[in-house]
Amino acid sequence: MTYTRPNGQTLSGPPAISALQSDYALPLEFHSDPMRAIVTGQPSSGGYFVWAETTMYANLPGDGKGWEAEMEAAYVVDLVGDEEGPLGLKARLVQDFADPTPLLGWR
């Protein structure tokens, strides 16, 4: 796994997982409502390429009443055919693009 932090620093392997967990540990809970998606079949890999646009809601530390932050987000997922994976698919790439401004304003 490779993760690029908001400050531009790129990490790989276990340090990338630790940094990702640290950077996004603030929300206690989150939920995404899909708005639209484009799914295309990938004959060469036996999988699918998915682009989805969502509204992400986050419940922040504090009173815990309702969704306290709302942000637009998009996901890119590249699924490849793999008989060992769920439904015969495994994710080769998962990218999340979100505007963290509501969370940054909270801090």
N, C-alpha and C positions, 0 to 999 in steps of 0.2 A: 504494500500500500504506500502511496505517496500522497502527502497532504501539504498544500501551500497555505500558510497562515495569512490572515488579513494584512500583516505587515510585509508580506512578500517572501518570508523565510520558507524554504521547502525542506521537508523532512521525509524520511522513508523508514519503513519497518516499524518496530515497536515504538520508537520515539514519535512517529507520526500519529499512531493511535493515541498515545498519551496526550499529545498536544491537541488533537481534535477533541478528546474528552474534556480537557481543561478549558479550551476556548468556548465550547458550547455547553458547559455544565450549568450555566445560569438558569435556564428555564426548568422549572420543576416538572412541567408537563407540556406537551405540544400536540397539535392536531393539524392535519392538512386537508383542506377541501379542494379536490380537483376541479378546475374550471374547464380545461380542454386538453386534449392529448392528440399527438400524431404518432401512429404506430406503423412502421413499415417492416415487411418481411425481409430477411437477409438470407437469400438462398445459399450463399457461399458458406455461412456458418450454421445454417439450420435454425437460426434464432430470429430475434426482432430487435429493432432500434426504436426506442421510445423517447419522445420529447413531451413533457407534461408541464402545464402551467397550473399553479395552485395558489390558494391563499393559506398561509400558515398562521396559526394562532398559538400563542405561548402563555402559560400561566407562570408568573414570576414569583419569587419568594416574597412573602408578605401576607396579605389577608387571604389569598387563595380563592377569592370570589370571582368567578368568571374568567374569561380570556382577557388578560391585561395588555397584551401586545398583539398586533396584527401586521403581517408583512407579506408582500408578494414574493413568490418563490417559483423556481422552475427546476425541473429534474431532467437529466439526460441519462438514459439507461441503455446499455448495449448487452443484450441477452444472447448467449450462444447455446446451441444445442449440445446437451451433455446428459446422457442417460442416467447418470448418478444424481443429477440435480432434481429439485422439486419440479414436477410437471415436465421433466426432461430438459430443463433449461438451467443455466447458471449465469450470473452476472459477471461480465468481463470488465465493465466500466460502470460506475455510478457517480454522477456529478450532481451536486446540489448548488443552485445559484439562488441566493436570497439577499434581500435588502435588510441588513441588520439595524437600520437606523432606529426603529422603535426600541430595540434592546439597548442600544448605545445611549439613547436618551434617558433610559431608565437608570442606568448605572450612574 
